[in-house]
């Protein structure tokens, strides 16, 4: 079955360029276009797509607010940020709003297609440069000591696995990196979910960004 997409961007050329997805890949179908976040929310309610490709900076309503509204009303719809902005604040804001990933507009069409498929399954998808950038970003200067020290009781090993999870690695890849068994990885991920009070990897990544657990 084809993955149904909505493209949200205030530049017509972006819409034109993304139409190539349908021409090249049989499993991707664009069912709607929106030029701002407000239109995106209405279109998502009307069409119920599988994935929304969401720009960040747009008139009327930006992608962050639109993502929050879509995620709260239709949690089964996956929002993937597709932007030219590479700052950590934009990435964090979109993930916290409910996006399952953030990729740049200059990504190749093949990589974008793979990212869309991953997003459709709920996999966290961040360009490698964003992962390293987020891991290297210090906590905000105004973080309170209580907020900065909140670690949810995660062990060092659980923090290592959380970082790899945010990096988009699956259980087998995490096991290979840390030289441990897949069953051990599953045990630690279950413990991480329990400590963070989350039920999936996307929620875990969101909690990691929100509470500075990747430092």
KAWO-V407216 format. One record per residue. N is the residue number from 1. PSI is psi in degrees with one decimal (999 if undefined). Layout:
BEGIN
N_PSI / N_PSI
END
This chain:
BEGIN
1_139.8 / 2_145.0 / 3_122.1 / 4_128.3 / 5_149.2 / 6_133.8 / 7_126.5 / 8_111.2 / 9_147.3 / 10_8.1 / 11_121.9 / 12_-35.8 / 13_-31.5 / 14_-44.1 / 15_-44.4 / 16_-45.3 / 17_-37.5 / 18_-14.1 / 19_-19.4 / 20_-23.5 / 21_-43.0 / 22_-34.0 / 23_-32.7 / 24_-35.1 / 25_124.1 / 26_-20.0 / 27_7.6 / 28_128.6 / 29_124.9 / 30_117.9 / 31_-9.3 / 32_156.6 / 33_139.9 / 34_148.4 / 35_-3.0 / 36_171.7 / 37_-36.4 / 38_-45.4 / 39_-36.6 / 40_-43.0 / 41_-45.9 / 42_-41.6 / 43_-37.0 / 44_-39.9 / 45_-36.3 / 46_-43.6 / 47_-19.8 / 48_62.5 / 49_171.0 / 50_-41.5 / 51_138.8 / 52_123.2 / 53_109.9 / 54_121.9 / 55_162.6 / 56_-54.9 / 57_114.3 / 58_159.4 / 59_168.8 / 60_-62.3 / 61_128.2 / 62_172.3 / 63_-26.5 / 64_-50.2 / 65_-40.8 / 66_-40.8 / 67_-43.1 / 68_-44.6 / 69_-43.5 / 70_-43.9 / 71_-38.5 / 72_-35.1 / 73_-35.7 / 74_73.9 / 75_-18.8 / 76_-18.8 / 77_125.4 / 78_129.5 / 79_125.9 / 80_118.0 / 81_128.5 / 82_103.2 / 83_165.1 / 84_-5.9 / 85_132.9 / 86_14.7 / 87_150.2 / 88_-33.3 / 89_-40.7 / 90_-43.4 / 91_-50.0 / 92_-42.4 / 93_-41.1 / 94_-40.5 / 95_-43.4 / 96_-32.2 / 97_-19.8 / 98_-0.3 / 99_146.6 / 100_-5.4 / 101_175.5 / 102_118.5 / 103_160.9 / 104_153.2 / 105_-19.3 / 106_8.2 / 107_152.6 / 108_157.9 / 109_-33.7 / 110_-44.9 / 111_-37.9 / 112_-42.0 / 113_-43.0 / 114_-39.2 / 115_-41.4 / 116_-44.3 / 117_-41.2 / 118_-43.6 / 119_-37.7 / 120_-32.0 / 121_-4.1 / 122_7.9 / 123_140.4 / 124_128.7 / 125_106.5 / 126_135.6 / 127_143.3 / 128_-37.9 / 129_-29.3 / 130_-38.2 / 131_-50.6 / 132_-36.5 / 133_-42.6 / 134_-37.3 / 135_-28.7 / 136_-7.3 / 137_123.4 / 138_159.7 / 139_154.7 / 140_147.3 / 141_-26.2 / 142_11.8 / 143_134.4 / 144_153.9 / 145_-39.3 / 146_-42.1 / 147_-41.6 / 148_-30.3 / 149_-4.3 / 150_108.7 / 151_2.6 / 152_16.5 / 153_20.6 / 154_136.2 / 155_168.8 / 156_-42.0 / 157_-40.6 / 158_-35.7 / 159_-40.5 / 160_-44.5 / 161_-38.0 / 162_-42.3 / 163_-42.8 / 164_-35.0 / 165_-44.8 / 166_-30.9 / 167_-6.0 / 168_8.6 / 169_142.2 / 170_179.4 / 171_-41.4 / 172_-41.5 / 173_-39.8 / 174_-43.3 / 175_-40.3 / 176_-41.9 / 177_-43.0 / 178_-3.9 / 179_53.9 / 180_170.0 / 181_157.6 / 182_-37.8 / 183_-35.1 / 184_-40.4 / 185_-47.0 / 186_-39.8 / 187_-46.7 / 188_-40.4 / 189_-40.4 / 190_-40.7 / 191_-41.3 / 192_-48.0 / 193_-43.2 / 194_-44.5 / 195_-33.0 / 196_-5.2 / 197_47.2 / 198_168.5 / 199_-6.9 / 200_175.4 / 201_-36.9 / 202_-44.8 / 203_-35.7 / 204_-42.6 / 205_-40.8 / 206_-42.7 / 207_-37.6 / 208_-43.3 / 209_-43.1 / 210_-34.4 / 211_16.1 / 212_45.3 / 213_1.0 / 214_5.1 / 215_999
END
